[in-house]
Structure formats: C-alpha cells, structure tokens
Amino acid sequence: MADADTLEDPDLLRRVAQEHSDLGPLAEAGTRFLRILEELGQAEELAEGETGEIAEMARQEVEALTGQAEGMFGDLRRLLVPRDPLDDRPAVVEIRAGTGGDEAALFAADLFRMYSRYADRRGWSVDIASTSAGALGGLKEVIFTVRGRDAYGRLRYESGVHRVQRVPVTESSGRIHTSAASVAVLPEAEDVDLEIDPGDLKIDVFRSSGPGGQSVNTTDSAVRITHRPTGLVVTCQDEKSQHKNKAKAMRVLRSRLLDRQIAEQEAERARERRLQVGTGDRSAKIRTYNFPQNRLTDHRINLTLHRLEDVLDGDLDEVVEALGTAGFEERIELETS
C-alpha cells in the first residue's frame, strides 16, 4: 500500500486496500493461533517436567489452551475458505405474495419492512425498482436493491418461501390462517458479467398505474423489458423518468440473467450435494413466522427463536449469521472433498 506506483493509481490503491482489509482478520487469527500453540507447548513441557502443584496447574493450563486452540482452528478454517466474489455485490431482492390473498400481500409488506429495517441497522441503502400494491396496505410484489458492504453475502440465504401463521385483520372469528410469500435474492450483475444483445430485447413504455407524485401517472414513464431468448420480463415504474426506469429495469434483468447463469453452472457440476442452505429451490418452504407462539423457525438449520416482533423489526443478525455459518460449513465440506 505504501508503494509509490500504488499510491499514484487510485483504482489499484482501492483494490489493494480492500485486499488488505479482507486479509486482516485472517492474519490476526493466524497470529493468535500461533501464540496459543506456543503457550500450549510451554505448558505441556512444564506439565511433563514438574511435579506436585506446579504440574497440576500446568495440566489445567494445557486443558484450557487446547480448548482455545481447537476454537481458533475452527475460526481459521472458516477464514481460509475463499470468499464468494459475489458476496460484496448489491442484492436485488424480489418479494411476491403467494397463497393467502390479501393476508399474503400484507405479509409480503411485512417482509419488505423487515429487510428495509435490517438494511437501516447495517447502514445499507434500499433502492425500490418496482412495487405492485395490494389491498389494506399490502404488497402483491416489490423489487428493490440493497447496497452496502456484504449485502448479497448476508441476504443470499433469504431466498425461498416464507410462511406466516396468524389471525388476519379481516378474520372476525379469530381463526389462524396460513399464508405465504416468496423471496428471491439475486446478486446485482455488472457489465462485465454478461453481454446482452440489444436485438434480444423488446422494450415497451406505458403510463404508470400505481400511486405517485406529479407526472408519474400522466406520462409514459413506465418501462417493460422482455428478454426474448429466455422470456424474462422486467417492469419498472417507480421513477418519474422513463430513462431512470429503463436503467433500473435493465439492472434487474441483468441480475436475473446472472442468477440463471449461476444456477446453470451449478447444475452442470451435478451437485447432488447442492448447498441445502443455499438459494437453490425457491419453491421450498424455508421459514415459518408463527404469531400466536411468538416464534420464528428456519427449517433448513432447525433454528427457532421466540422473539418474532424483534425479527420483523429488522433484528435479523442472529438468523443471518446462523445461516452464514451453516453455509460456510457446507462450503468447507465441498472444498475439502
């Protein structure tokens, strides 16, 4: 970082500084591990070479240091697994109401608030690309991009079907209903990831239909892009400017195409041992939010928390970190098998 050539190149300096930052935790953990091993060796020598009270104290120290060394070894294993280069990408999140009518749309809105508040807690930004409103303040669909350090890495395991069990506001008899919403989390694609032939695109413009400010509903500012080879369709109508809507729609389209490309690559690797915690099957039920029991259960890792209100208020770290740990363990298994 102190090299003159590096200092004169802002892009190179930024890349080197990022690499230094990424390697810092590994270097620190390695230094601690070596220090513990040195202390452990000294304690073992003392336990073998002394008698009486001193030997007993040394044996106790050996036991304590052995436990520390085993814990540090686990930390090093995790740090030595190569980071997924996509982890630091912005995350494109798509939430769609599923079975359950108006209640499903209300739950989709709850999930959007949960992720928005989680982003606020982490200092991330949220940029809405498209919304489709439902009744009673619910959302039939919302697509948004979360930007910030490790955004995709932390949100990637949220993909799948989220199920809610509660008494709907429209239910007069007090019966508990089960509804669902699907979540897809995609890494935002960069220009270098894939090329899109403009001839493969069909672009339509139309008048926005949702609520909005001046000119949103009175001009042909909404954009619909169809990718003919795959049939993927992206609509964006959140901005007043047609140009901005087109740019947002293209970002979402690129991310969907990148996600499809990644899925195809994984399929080619014949992954019978596919990452169970991963984003694989978005039709699979991954989590249940049970309001009567104040319970959240993530079915992939058998995690149960009894503080549902906190989680829905954006306190997701415990869930996200548990899923991340499980994902790391599976990646370690794949890397070493």
C-alpha positions as CSV (number, residue, x, y, z in Angstrom):
1,M,0.0,0.0,0.0
2,A,3.0,2.3,0.6
3,D,4.5,1.7,-2.8
4,A,4.7,4.8,-4.9
5,D,3.2,3.2,-8.0
6,T,0.2,2.0,-5.9
7,L,-0.3,5.5,-4.4
8,E,-0.4,7.1,-7.9
9,D,-3.1,4.7,-9.1
10,P,-6.4,5.3,-7.2
11,D,-8.1,2.2,-8.6
12,L,-5.1,0.0,-7.7
13,L,-4.9,1.6,-4.3
14,R,-8.6,0.9,-3.6
15,R,-8.2,-2.8,-4.7
16,V,-5.1,-3.2,-2.5
17,A,-6.7,-1.5,0.4
18,Q,-9.7,-3.8,0.1
19,E,-7.5,-6.9,-0.1
20,H,-5.6,-5.7,3.0
21,S,-8.9,-5.2,4.8
22,D,-10.1,-8.7,3.7
23,L,-6.8,-10.4,4.8
24,G,-6.7,-8.5,8.2
25,P,-9.0,-10.9,10.1
26,L,-7.1,-14.0,8.8
27,A,-3.7,-12.5,9.7
28,E,-4.9,-11.6,13.2
29,A,-6.5,-15.0,13.7
30,G,-3.3,-16.8,12.5
31,T,-1.1,-14.7,14.8
32,R,-3.4,-15.6,17.8
33,F,-3.4,-19.3,16.8
34,L,0.4,-19.4,16.7
35,R,0.7,-17.7,20.0
36,I,-1.7,-20.1,21.6
37,L,0.3,-23.1,20.1
38,E,3.5,-21.7,21.6
39,E,1.9,-21.2,25.0
40,L,0.4,-24.7,24.8
41,G,3.9,-26.2,24.0
42,Q,5.4,-24.4,27.0
43,A,2.6,-25.6,29.3
44,E,3.0,-29.2,28.1
45,E,6.7,-29.1,28.8
46,L,6.0,-27.8,32.3
47,A,3.4,-30.4,33.0
48,E,5.8,-33.2,32.0
49,G,8.9,-31.8,33.7
50,E,7.4,-30.7,37.1
51,T,5.6,-32.4,39.9
52,G,3.1,-31.5,42.5
53,E,1.1,-28.3,42.5
54,I,3.1,-26.8,39.6
55,A,2.4,-29.8,37.4
56,E,-1.3,-29.7,38.2
57,M,-1.5,-26.0,37.3
58,A,0.3,-26.7,34.1
59,R,-2.1,-29.5,33.2
60,Q,-5.1,-27.2,33.8
61,E,-3.4,-24.7,31.5
62,V,-2.9,-27.3,28.9
63,E,-6.6,-28.2,29.0
64,A,-7.7,-24.6,28.7
65,L,-5.2,-23.8,25.9
66,T,-6.2,-26.9,24.0
67,G,-9.8,-25.8,24.0
68,Q,-8.8,-22.3,22.8
69,A,-6.6,-23.8,20.0
70,E,-9.5,-26.0,18.8
71,G,-11.8,-23.0,18.7
72,M,-9.1,-20.9,16.8
73,F,-8.6,-23.7,14.4
74,G,-12.3,-23.7,13.5
75,D,-12.1,-19.9,13.0
76,L,-9.1,-20.3,10.7
77,R,-10.9,-23.0,8.7
78,R,-13.7,-20.6,8.0
79,L,-11.4,-17.7,7.2
80,L,-9.4,-19.8,4.8
81,V,-12.4,-20.8,2.7
82,P,-12.3,-18.5,-0.3
83,R,-14.9,-15.8,-0.1
84,D,-17.6,-15.9,-2.8
85,P,-16.7,-12.9,-5.0
86,L,-20.4,-12.1,-5.3
87,D,-20.8,-11.6,-1.6
88,D,-20.0,-7.9,-1.7
89,R,-22.3,-7.2,-4.6
90,P,-25.6,-5.3,-4.0
91,A,-28.5,-7.6,-3.5
92,V,-31.6,-7.4,-5.8
93,V,-34.5,-8.6,-3.6
94,E,-37.9,-9.7,-5.1
95,I,-40.8,-10.4,-2.8
96,R,-44.1,-11.7,-4.1
97,A,-47.3,-12.5,-2.3
98,G,-48.2,-16.2,-2.6
99,T,-51.2,-18.2,-1.3
100,G,-53.4,-16.4,1.1
101,G,-55.0,-13.4,-0.8
102,D,-54.9,-10.1,1.0
103,E,-53.2,-11.7,4.0
104,A,-50.3,-12.9,1.8
105,A,-50.0,-9.3,0.4
106,L,-49.9,-7.9,4.0
107,F,-47.2,-10.5,4.9
108,A,-45.2,-9.5,1.8
109,A,-45.3,-5.9,3.0
110,D,-44.1,-7.1,6.5
111,L,-41.2,-8.8,4.9
112,F,-40.3,-5.7,2.9
113,R,-40.3,-3.7,6.1
114,M,-38.2,-6.3,7.9
115,Y,-35.5,-6.2,5.2
116,S,-35.7,-2.4,5.0
117,R,-35.2,-2.0,8.7
118,Y,-32.4,-4.6,8.7
119,A,-30.7,-2.5,6.0
120,D,-31.1,0.6,8.2
121,R,-29.5,-1.2,11.1
122,R,-26.4,-2.1,9.0
123,G,-26.2,1.3,7.3
124,W,-27.2,0.0,3.9
125,S,-29.4,1.8,1.3
126,V,-32.6,0.5,-0.2
127,D,-33.5,1.5,-3.8
128,I,-37.0,0.4,-4.9
129,A,-37.3,-0.6,-8.5
130,S,-41.0,-1.7,-8.7
131,T,-44.0,-2.1,-6.5
132,S,-47.5,-3.6,-7.0
133,A,-49.9,-2.6,-4.2
134,G,-52.5,-4.9,-2.7
135,A,-55.4,-4.2,-0.5
136,L,-55.2,-2.9,3.1
137,G,-51.6,-1.6,2.6
138,G,-50.2,-4.9,1.4
139,L,-47.9,-5.6,-1.5
140,K,-48.5,-8.1,-4.3
141,E,-44.9,-7.6,-5.4
142,V,-41.9,-5.4,-4.6
143,I,-38.5,-5.4,-6.2
144,F,-35.6,-3.4,-4.6
145,T,-31.8,-3.3,-4.5
146,V,-29.9,-3.3,-1.2
147,R,-26.5,-1.6,-1.4
148,G,-23.8,-1.9,1.3
149,R,-20.8,-4.0,2.4
150,D,-21.6,-7.7,2.2
151,A,-25.2,-7.0,1.2
152,Y,-25.6,-10.1,-1.0
153,G,-23.4,-12.2,1.2
154,R,-25.7,-11.7,4.2
155,L,-29.0,-11.8,2.4
156,R,-28.4,-14.6,-0.1
157,Y,-29.9,-17.3,2.2
158,E,-33.3,-15.4,2.4
159,S,-34.4,-16.9,-0.9
160,G,-37.3,-19.3,-0.7
161,V,-40.9,-19.5,0.6
162,H,-41.7,-17.7,3.8
163,R,-44.8,-18.9,5.6
164,V,-46.8,-16.9,8.2
165,Q,-49.4,-18.3,10.7
166,R,-51.6,-15.7,12.4
167,V,-55.1,-14.3,12.7
168,P,-55.7,-12.0,9.7
169,V,-57.1,-8.5,10.4
170,T,-60.1,-9.5,8.2
171,E,-60.8,-12.6,10.2
172,S,-63.7,-12.0,12.6
173,S,-63.9,-15.4,14.2
174,G,-60.3,-15.4,15.4
175,R,-59.2,-18.4,13.2
176,I,-55.5,-18.7,12.5
177,H,-54.7,-18.6,8.8
178,T,-51.5,-19.8,6.9
179,S,-50.3,-17.6,4.1
180,A,-47.0,-17.4,2.2
181,A,-44.7,-15.1,0.3
182,S,-41.8,-15.9,-1.9
183,V,-38.4,-14.2,-1.7
184,A,-35.7,-14.2,-4.4
185,V,-32.3,-12.6,-3.6
186,L,-30.0,-12.1,-6.7
187,P,-26.5,-10.6,-6.9
188,E,-26.6,-7.4,-8.9
189,A,-24.9,-8.0,-12.2
190,E,-22.1,-5.9,-13.5
191,D,-21.5,-5.1,-17.2
192,V,-18.5,-7.5,-17.3
193,D,-20.6,-10.4,-16.1
194,L,-22.6,-11.0,-19.3
195,E,-23.4,-9.3,-22.6
196,I,-26.9,-8.6,-23.6
197,D,-27.7,-8.3,-27.3
198,P,-29.9,-5.2,-27.8
199,G,-31.7,-7.1,-30.5
200,D,-32.8,-9.7,-27.9
201,L,-34.8,-7.0,-26.1
202,K,-38.4,-5.9,-26.6
203,I,-38.9,-2.6,-24.8
204,D,-42.4,-1.2,-24.1
205,V,-43.3,2.1,-22.4
206,F,-46.6,2.8,-20.8
207,R,-48.3,5.0,-18.2
208,S,-47.6,4.2,-14.6
209,S,-50.6,2.7,-12.8
210,G,-49.5,3.0,-9.1
211,P,-49.6,5.9,-6.7
212,G,-47.1,8.6,-7.4
213,G,-46.3,12.3,-7.4
214,Q,-46.5,14.8,-10.2
215,S,-46.3,13.4,-13.7
216,V,-45.8,9.8,-12.5
217,N,-49.3,8.8,-13.6
218,T,-49.7,11.2,-16.5
219,T,-46.7,10.4,-18.8
220,D,-45.5,7.2,-20.5
221,S,-42.6,6.8,-18.0
222,A,-43.1,3.1,-17.0
223,V,-40.9,0.6,-18.9
224,R,-41.3,-3.1,-19.6
225,I,-38.4,-5.0,-20.9
226,T,-38.8,-8.5,-22.4
227,H,-35.7,-10.7,-23.0
228,R,-36.8,-12.7,-26.0
229,P,-34.4,-15.7,-25.7
230,T,-35.4,-16.5,-22.1
231,G,-38.9,-14.9,-21.8
232,L,-37.8,-13.0,-18.7
233,V,-39.9,-9.8,-18.3
234,V,-39.0,-6.9,-16.0
235,T,-41.2,-3.9,-15.4
236,C,-40.2,-0.7,-13.6
237,Q,-42.5,2.3,-12.9
238,D,-41.2,3.7,-9.7
239,E,-39.4,6.7,-11.1
240,K,-40.9,9.7,-12.9
241,S,-38.2,9.5,-15.6
242,Q,-38.6,6.9,-18.4
243,H,-34.8,6.8,-18.7
244,K,-34.3,6.0,-15.0
245,N,-37.0,3.3,-15.1
246,K,-35.3,1.8,-18.1
247,A,-31.9,1.8,-16.3
248,K,-33.4,0.2,-13.2
249,A,-35.2,-2.4,-15.3
250,M,-32.0,-3.3,-17.1
251,R,-30.2,-3.8,-13.8
252,V,-32.8,-6.2,-12.6
253,L,-32.8,-8.0,-15.9
254,R,-29.1,-8.4,-15.8
255,S,-29.2,-9.7,-12.3
256,R,-31.9,-12.3,-13.2
257,L,-29.8,-13.4,-16.2
258,L,-26.7,-13.7,-14.0
259,D,-28.7,-15.7,-11.4
260,R,-29.9,-18.0,-14.1
261,Q,-26.3,-18.4,-15.4
262,I,-25.1,-19.3,-11.9
263,A,-27.9,-21.8,-11.4
264,E,-27.0,-23.5,-14.8
265,Q,-23.3,-23.7,-13.8
266,E,-24.2,-25.3,-10.5
267,A,-26.4,-27.8,-12.3
268,E,-23.5,-28.7,-14.6
269,R,-21.4,-29.5,-11.6
270,A,-24.0,-32.3,-10.9
271,R,-24.4,-31.1,-7.3
272,E,-26.3,-34.0,-5.6
273,R,-24.7,-32.4,-2.6
274,R,-26.1,-29.0,-3.5
275,L,-25.9,-26.4,-0.7
276,Q,-29.1,-27.1,1.3
277,V,-28.8,-23.7,3.0
278,G,-28.3,-22.1,-0.4
279,T,-30.7,-20.4,-2.8
280,G,-31.3,-23.5,-4.8
281,D,-35.0,-24.3,-4.8
282,R,-37.1,-21.1,-4.3
283,S,-40.3,-23.2,-4.2
284,A,-39.1,-24.8,-0.9
285,K,-40.5,-23.6,2.4
286,I,-37.6,-22.2,4.3
287,R,-39.1,-20.3,7.3
288,T,-42.3,-20.1,9.4
289,Y,-43.4,-17.0,11.3
290,N,-45.9,-18.1,13.9
291,F,-47.5,-15.1,15.6
292,P,-49.6,-16.9,18.3
293,Q,-46.4,-18.6,19.6
294,N,-44.2,-15.5,19.0
295,R,-42.0,-18.0,17.1
296,L,-39.7,-17.9,14.1
297,T,-38.4,-21.3,12.8
298,D,-35.9,-21.6,10.0
299,H,-36.4,-25.2,8.7
300,R,-33.1,-25.5,6.9
301,I,-31.0,-25.3,10.1
302,N,-33.6,-26.1,12.7
303,L,-33.2,-22.7,14.3
304,T,-36.1,-21.5,16.5
305,L,-36.4,-18.0,18.1
306,H,-39.2,-16.8,20.3
307,R,-38.9,-13.1,19.6
308,L,-40.8,-12.7,16.4
309,E,-41.6,-9.0,16.9
310,D,-37.8,-8.1,17.1
311,V,-37.0,-10.1,14.0
312,L,-39.8,-8.4,12.0
313,D,-38.4,-5.1,13.2
314,G,-35.2,-5.9,11.4
315,D,-33.2,-7.7,14.2
316,L,-32.1,-10.4,11.8
317,D,-28.4,-10.8,12.7
318,E,-28.8,-14.0,14.7
319,V,-30.7,-15.7,11.9
320,V,-28.4,-14.4,9.1
321,E,-25.2,-15.4,11.0
322,A,-26.5,-18.9,11.8
323,L,-27.3,-19.4,8.1
324,G,-24.0,-18.0,7.1
325,T,-22.2,-20.4,9.5
326,A,-24.1,-23.3,8.1
327,G,-23.3,-22.2,4.6
328,F,-19.6,-21.9,5.5
329,E,-19.5,-25.4,6.9
330,E,-21.0,-26.8,3.7
331,R,-18.6,-24.8,1.5
332,I,-15.7,-26.2,3.6
333,E,-17.0,-29.7,3.1
334,L,-17.3,-29.1,-0.7
335,E,-13.8,-27.5,-0.9
336,T,-12.1,-30.4,1.0
337,S,-14.0,-33.3,-0.5
